[in-house]
């Protein structure tokens, strides 16, 4: 099939490369010429495990091309996939639809033959109807259907998730569109459940899923607070809960709160849509408030650890919002660092993948960036672990002990063994455990 994908970010690029690997002819469209030039040269513009190799393979095979031209990508396409950003409004939290609306307005004039317009961006319920109206206004003779095709790719595991989806949701209101999507996803028919629903249900499923997971993270963090107050161990509690098949063990790791490009944005948008429709979603609103407070709580723990130390030095391990990605959007680590900066502390940070990205979102010159984790901890008074990279689990505590000025660790991800840390002379604090 001929597929056009508008947007080459964390959703659009892995999706485009994935469909090319399945044998489709894919054209990826983005207005950022420098990004397109890099992709044409076979260089990935974001970090995802396995993406680099698949990109180069499919460029060489001629199955994927990159352009800044909407006409080149959309003309004669069987499917046009919208994968542009829907950032939150800074005041209301509602999804900003300007990029979706602009893409729909422009692509309308280039439609030829029957085309399925698939919205893979996370969009408010009813967006499919609005896209239909925009295209019909711009091109009254166009032959098309609009479908909702929500993405469920985990950042850091997007390539794996593309080829191993636990479910595929298709929101289509016509049998003609459903048949096109059946052909597109035929390679997955035997290994994944494909659920066809109406378009508004599909648009809701994405928000409902992300909001539920965010609530689950907030819940386990509140339970961690309870464990700290009562002497229980949150790791043991999480394991016991996770053995219940009704609950499951995913998203039960206590930590500094949720972040990234999805959960903060989608919970805010869900709460906004609920208010607009006269529905009071108290659980989602509580999770939003609690998650904001969680970052401040973690920052205060780190500040308490350096209380009384003159010109304190803090080593931070982890800048990305989670392991496996270089994405720092709404990263708990970034928000915690921003909370620490007004307190006259010196911060040196290290992350295996997100150093360059972090420099774009943190104030210039606010912190130092170390080439490795041992350089980061050298001379530090406290070590704060903020992202759950596997590299940090294997931290050499004997070496770290020798390098630090004061032996204090605030482990916000519960990566280290408390007994090991204390045996090396560290004052060790973690989440939900003594």
C-alpha positions as CSV (number, residue, x, y, z in Angstrom):
1,X,0.0,0.0,0.0
2,X,1.0,3.6,-0.5
3,X,1.1,5.4,2.9
4,X,1.8,9.0,3.7
5,X,2.7,9.9,7.3
6,X,2.6,13.6,8.3
7,X,5.0,14.1,11.2
8,X,8.3,12.4,11.9
9,X,8.4,12.5,15.7
10,X,8.3,9.8,18.4
11,X,5.1,8.4,16.8
12,X,5.4,9.2,13.1
13,X,9.0,8.0,12.5
14,X,8.7,4.5,14.1
15,X,5.3,4.0,12.5
16,X,6.7,5.0,9.1
17,X,9.7,2.8,9.4
18,X,7.6,-0.1,10.7
19,X,5.1,0.0,7.8
20,X,8.0,0.2,5.3
21,X,9.5,-2.9,6.9
22,X,6.2,-4.7,6.2
23,X,6.6,-4.0,2.5
24,X,4.5,-0.8,2.1
25,X,5.7,2.3,0.2
26,X,5.9,5.0,2.8
27,X,6.4,8.8,2.4
28,X,7.1,10.7,5.6
29,X,6.3,14.4,5.5
30,X,7.7,17.1,7.8
31,X,8.2,20.8,7.5
32,X,11.5,20.8,9.3
33,X,13.9,20.7,6.4
34,X,17.0,20.0,8.6
35,X,15.2,16.9,10.1
36,X,14.2,15.7,6.6
37,X,17.8,16.1,5.4
38,X,19.1,14.0,8.3
39,X,16.5,11.3,7.7
40,X,17.3,11.2,4.0
41,X,20.9,10.6,4.9
42,X,19.9,7.7,7.1
43,X,20.4,9.4,10.4
44,X,17.6,9.0,13.1
45,X,16.5,12.2,14.8
46,X,15.4,10.6,18.0
47,X,16.5,7.6,20.1
48,X,14.6,4.3,19.8
49,X,16.2,1.0,20.2
50,X,16.5,-0.7,16.7
51,X,15.1,2.2,14.8
52,X,18.5,3.3,13.2
53,X,19.1,-0.1,11.6
54,X,15.5,-0.4,10.2
55,X,15.6,3.1,8.9
56,X,18.8,2.6,6.9
57,X,17.6,-0.8,5.7
58,X,14.3,0.5,4.3
59,X,15.9,3.6,2.7
60,X,18.3,1.3,0.9
61,X,15.4,-0.8,-0.2
62,X,13.5,2.2,-1.5
63,X,10.5,1.6,0.6
64,X,10.6,4.8,2.6
65,X,11.4,8.4,1.5
66,X,11.3,11.7,3.3
67,X,10.0,15.1,2.0
68,X,8.8,18.5,3.0
69,X,6.2,18.5,0.2
70,X,2.6,17.6,1.1
71,X,1.7,17.2,-2.5
72,X,4.5,14.6,-3.1
73,X,3.4,12.5,-0.1
74,X,-0.4,12.7,-0.3
75,X,-1.1,12.4,-4.0
76,X,-2.0,8.8,-4.9
77,X,-1.7,7.6,-1.3
78,X,-4.1,4.9,-0.1
79,X,-3.7,6.0,3.5
80,X,-2.6,9.3,5.0
81,X,-1.7,9.1,8.7
82,X,-1.7,12.2,10.9
83,X,1.0,12.0,13.5
84,X,1.6,15.6,14.4
85,X,1.7,17.0,17.9
86,X,-1.3,18.0,20.0
87,X,0.4,19.9,22.9
88,X,-1.6,21.0,25.9
89,X,-2.8,24.5,26.2
90,X,-0.8,26.2,28.9
91,X,-3.8,27.5,30.8
92,X,-6.7,25.0,30.2
93,X,-4.8,21.8,29.5
94,X,-6.9,21.2,26.4
95,X,-5.2,19.6,23.4
96,X,-4.0,22.3,20.9
97,X,-5.4,21.3,17.5
98,X,-3.7,23.8,15.3
99,X,-1.2,21.3,13.8
100,X,-4.0,18.8,13.1
101,X,-6.2,21.4,11.6
102,X,-3.4,22.9,9.4
103,X,-2.4,19.4,8.1
104,X,-6.0,18.5,7.3
105,X,-6.5,21.9,5.5
106,X,-3.4,21.4,3.4
107,X,-3.7,17.7,2.5
108,X,-7.3,18.1,1.3
109,X,-6.3,19.7,-1.9
110,X,-4.0,16.9,-2.9
111,X,-6.3,13.9,-2.4
112,X,-6.7,11.8,-5.5
113,X,-8.9,8.7,-5.6
114,X,-10.4,7.1,-2.5
115,X,-8.2,7.9,0.5
116,X,-8.4,6.9,4.2
117,X,-7.3,9.7,6.5
118,X,-6.1,8.1,9.8
119,X,-5.6,10.1,12.9
120,X,-2.8,8.6,15.0
121,X,-2.2,11.7,17.0
122,X,-4.0,11.7,20.4
123,X,-6.9,14.0,19.7
124,X,-10.1,15.1,21.5
125,X,-13.2,13.1,21.1
126,X,-15.1,14.4,18.0
127,X,-11.9,15.4,16.1
128,X,-12.7,13.0,13.3
129,X,-15.9,14.9,12.6
130,X,-14.0,18.2,12.5
131,X,-11.4,16.8,10.1
132,X,-14.2,15.6,7.8
133,X,-15.7,19.1,7.8
134,X,-12.3,20.7,7.0
135,X,-11.6,18.4,4.1
136,X,-15.1,18.7,2.6
137,X,-14.9,22.4,2.9
138,X,-11.5,22.5,1.2
139,X,-12.2,19.8,-1.4
140,X,-16.0,19.1,-1.9
141,X,-15.3,16.4,-4.5
142,X,-12.8,14.4,-2.5
143,X,-13.5,10.7,-2.0
144,X,-12.3,9.8,1.5
145,X,-13.0,8.5,5.0
146,X,-11.6,9.6,8.3
147,X,-10.7,7.0,10.9
148,X,-9.2,7.0,14.3
149,X,-6.1,4.9,14.7
150,X,-4.7,5.5,18.2
151,X,-1.1,4.6,18.9
152,X,0.0,2.6,21.9
153,X,3.8,2.7,21.3
154,X,5.9,3.0,24.5
155,X,8.7,5.4,24.1
156,X,12.0,3.4,24.3
157,X,10.2,0.3,23.0
158,X,8.4,1.8,20.0
159,X,10.0,-0.6,17.4
160,X,9.2,-3.7,19.5
161,X,5.7,-2.5,20.2
162,X,5.0,-1.7,16.5
163,X,5.7,-5.3,15.5
164,X,4.2,-6.9,18.7
165,X,1.1,-4.9,19.5
166,X,-1.1,-6.2,22.3
167,X,-4.1,-4.7,20.5
168,X,-4.9,-2.6,17.4
169,X,-7.8,-0.2,17.7
170,X,-9.5,1.0,14.6
171,X,-12.3,3.6,14.8
172,X,-14.1,3.6,11.5
173,X,-17.7,4.5,10.7
174,X,-17.8,2.9,7.2
175,X,-17.2,-0.7,6.0
176,X,-15.1,0.7,3.1
177,X,-12.6,2.2,5.5
178,X,-12.6,-0.9,7.7
179,X,-11.6,-3.0,4.7
180,X,-8.7,-0.8,4.0
181,X,-7.5,-1.0,7.6
182,X,-7.9,-4.8,7.5
183,X,-5.6,-4.9,4.5
184,X,-3.1,-2.6,6.2
185,X,-3.0,-4.7,9.4
186,X,-3.2,-8.1,7.7
187,X,0.3,-9.0,8.9
188,X,-0.9,-8.8,12.5
189,X,-4.2,-10.7,12.1
190,X,-2.8,-13.9,13.6
191,X,-0.9,-12.5,16.5
192,X,-2.8,-9.4,17.8
193,X,-6.5,-8.6,18.5
194,X,-7.8,-6.0,16.0
195,X,-10.8,-4.3,17.5
196,X,-13.1,-2.3,15.2
197,X,-15.2,0.4,17.0
198,X,-16.9,3.6,16.1
199,X,-14.6,6.6,15.7
200,X,-15.6,8.4,18.9
201,X,-15.0,5.3,21.0
202,X,-11.6,4.9,19.5
203,X,-10.7,8.5,20.3
204,X,-11.8,7.9,23.8
205,X,-10.0,4.6,24.3
206,X,-6.6,6.3,24.0
207,X,-7.4,8.9,26.6
208,X,-9.1,6.4,28.9
209,X,-6.1,4.1,28.8
210,X,-3.5,6.7,29.5
211,X,-5.5,8.3,32.3
212,X,-6.0,4.9,33.9
213,X,-2.3,4.2,33.9
214,X,-1.5,7.6,35.3
215,X,-3.9,7.0,38.1
216,X,-2.3,3.6,38.8
217,X,1.1,5.3,39.1
218,X,-0.3,8.0,41.4
219,X,-1.9,5.3,43.5
220,X,1.2,3.3,44.0
221,X,3.1,6.5,44.9
222,X,0.5,7.3,47.6
223,X,0.9,3.7,48.8
224,X,4.6,4.3,49.0
225,X,4.0,7.2,51.3
226,X,1.8,5.0,53.5
227,X,4.5,2.3,53.6
228,X,7.1,4.8,54.7
229,X,4.8,5.9,57.5
230,X,4.0,2.4,58.7
231,X,7.2,0.4,58.1
232,X,5.9,-1.7,55.2
233,X,8.0,-2.2,52.0
234,X,6.4,-0.9,48.8
235,X,8.3,-3.4,46.7
236,X,6.8,-6.2,48.6
237,X,3.4,-4.6,48.5
238,X,3.6,-4.0,44.8
239,X,4.6,-7.6,44.1
240,X,1.8,-8.9,46.2
241,X,-0.7,-6.6,44.5
242,X,0.6,-7.5,41.0
243,X,0.0,-11.2,41.5
244,X,-3.7,-10.5,41.4
245,X,-4.6,-10.9,37.7
246,X,-7.3,-8.2,38.1
247,X,-4.6,-5.7,38.9
248,X,-1.5,-6.9,37.1
249,X,2.1,-5.9,37.9
250,X,2.6,-3.2,35.3
251,X,2.9,0.5,36.4
252,X,3.3,-0.5,40.1
253,X,6.8,0.9,40.5
254,X,6.9,3.7,43.0
255,X,9.0,6.7,42.0
256,X,9.1,10.4,41.4
257,X,5.8,10.5,39.4
258,X,4.8,10.1,35.8
259,X,6.0,12.3,32.9
260,X,6.7,12.1,29.2
261,X,4.8,13.3,26.2
262,X,1.5,11.4,26.9
263,X,0.4,11.0,30.5
264,X,0.6,14.6,31.7
265,X,-0.9,15.9,28.5
266,X,-3.6,13.3,28.1
267,X,-4.8,13.5,31.8
268,X,-5.1,17.2,31.5
269,X,-7.0,17.0,28.2
270,X,-9.3,14.3,29.6
271,X,-10.1,16.4,32.6
272,X,-10.8,19.4,30.3
273,X,-13.0,17.3,28.0
274,X,-14.9,16.0,31.0
275,X,-15.6,19.5,32.3
276,X,-16.7,20.6,28.9
277,X,-19.2,17.7,28.9
278,X,-20.4,18.3,32.5
279,X,-18.7,15.2,33.9
280,X,-16.7,15.4,37.1
281,X,-13.7,13.1,36.9
282,X,-12.4,13.3,40.4
283,X,-9.8,10.5,40.1
284,X,-8.1,12.0,37.1
285,X,-8.0,15.4,38.8
286,X,-6.6,14.0,42.0
287,X,-3.9,12.2,40.0
288,X,-2.9,15.4,38.2
289,X,-2.6,17.3,41.5
290,X,-0.8,14.5,43.3
291,X,1.7,14.0,40.4
292,X,2.6,17.7,40.5
293,X,3.1,17.6,44.2
294,X,5.2,14.4,43.9
295,X,8.0,16.2,42.1
296,X,8.2,18.9,44.8
297,X,8.3,16.2,47.5
298,X,11.3,14.5,45.8
299,X,13.1,17.8,45.4
300,X,12.6,18.5,49.1
301,X,14.0,15.1,50.0
302,X,17.2,15.9,48.1
303,X,17.4,19.3,49.7
304,X,16.9,17.8,53.2
305,X,19.9,15.5,52.4
306,X,22.2,18.5,51.8
307,X,20.8,20.6,54.7
308,X,23.6,22.3,56.6
309,X,26.2,21.7,53.9
310,X,27.8,24.8,52.6
311,X,27.7,25.2,48.8
312,X,26.2,21.7,48.3
313,X,26.9,19.7,45.3
314,X,24.3,17.3,43.9
315,X,24.9,14.6,41.4
316,X,21.9,13.6,39.3
317,X,21.7,10.3,37.4
318,X,19.0,10.4,34.9
319,X,17.4,13.2,32.8
320,X,15.0,11.5,30.5
321,X,11.4,10.9,31.8
322,X,12.1,7.2,31.7
323,X,14.7,4.7,30.6
324,X,15.0,3.7,26.9
325,X,14.4,7.2,25.5
326,X,16.0,10.6,25.1
327,X,12.7,12.4,25.6
328,X,12.7,15.0,28.4
329,X,9.2,16.3,28.0
330,X,7.5,16.6,31.4
331,X,10.4,14.6,32.8
332,X,10.2,14.2,36.6
333,X,14.0,14.6,36.6
334,X,13.8,18.0,34.8
335,X,11.1,19.3,37.0
336,X,13.0,18.2,40.2
337,X,16.1,19.9,38.9
338,X,14.1,23.1,38.3
339,X,12.8,22.9,41.8
340,X,16.4,22.5,43.2
341,X,18.0,25.4,41.2
342,X,16.6,28.3,43.3
343,X,18.3,26.8,46.4
344,X,21.9,27.7,45.5
345,X,23.0,24.1,44.8
346,X,25.5,23.0,42.2
347,X,24.2,20.2,40.0
348,X,26.1,17.8,37.8
349,X,24.1,15.4,35.8
350,X,24.5,12.4,33.5
351,X,22.1,10.4,31.3
352,X,23.1,7.8,28.7
353,X,20.8,9.2,26.0
354,X,19.2,12.5,27.0
355,X,22.0,14.9,27.6
356,X,21.5,16.8,24.4
357,X,17.8,16.9,24.8
358,X,18.0,18.1,28.4
359,X,20.2,21.0,27.4
360,X,17.4,22.3,25.2
361,X,14.9,22.4,28.1
362,X,16.9,23.4,31.1
363,X,18.2,27.0,31.5
364,X,21.5,27.5,29.8
365,X,24.4,27.1,32.1
366,X,22.2,26.1,35.0
367,X,23.8,22.7,35.6
368,X,26.9,20.8,34.4
369,X,26.8,17.7,32.3
370,X,29.2,14.8,33.0
371,X,30.5,12.4,30.4
372,X,29.7,9.4,32.6
373,X,28.1,8.5,35.9
374,X,31.3,8.4,37.9
375,X,32.4,11.9,36.7
376,X,28.9,13.1,37.8
377,X,29.3,11.8,41.4
378,X,32.9,13.0,41.8
379,X,33.0,15.5,44.7
380,X,29.2,15.4,45.2
381,X,27.5,15.6,48.6
382,X,24.4,13.7,47.6
383,X,23.6,11.4,44.7
384,X,20.0,11.6,43.4
385,X,18.9,8.8,41.0
386,X,16.0,10.1,39.0
387,X,15.7,7.8,35.9
388,X,15.6,4.0,35.9
389,X,18.4,3.2,33.5
390,X,19.9,-0.3,33.9
391,X,23.4,1.3,33.9
392,X,22.5,2.9,37.3
393,X,21.5,-0.4,38.8
394,X,25.1,-1.6,38.4
395,X,26.7,1.4,40.0
396,X,30.0,0.5,41.6
397,X,29.3,1.6,45.2
398,X,32.8,1.1,46.4
399,X,34.1,3.4,43.7
400,X,31.3,5.9,44.2
401,X,32.0,6.0,47.9
402,X,35.6,7.0,47.3
403,X,34.6,9.7,44.8
404,X,31.9,11.5,46.8
405,X,32.5,14.2,49.4
406,X,29.6,13.1,51.5
407,X,28.2,9.6,51.3
408,X,24.4,10.2,50.8
409,X,22.1,8.6,48.2
410,X,18.5,9.6,47.5
411,X,17.3,6.8,45.2
412,X,14.0,8.0,43.7
413,X,13.7,4.9,41.6
414,X,14.6,2.1,44.1
415,X,17.3,0.8,41.9
416,X,19.9,0.0,44.5
417,X,20.0,-2.5,47.3
418,X,19.7,-0.7,50.6
419,X,21.9,-3.2,52.5
420,X,24.7,-2.9,49.8
421,X,24.5,0.9,50.0
422,X,24.7,1.0,53.8
423,X,27.5,-1.6,53.8
424,X,29.6,0.9,51.8
425,X,29.0,3.6,54.3
426,X,26.2,5.5,52.6
427,X,23.2,7.1,54.2
428,X,20.6,5.7,51.8
429,X,17.0,6.8,51.3
430,X,14.6,5.4,48.8
431,X,10.9,5.3,48.0
432,X,8.4,3.4,50.2
433,X,11.0,1.4,52.1
434,X,13.0,2.0,55.3
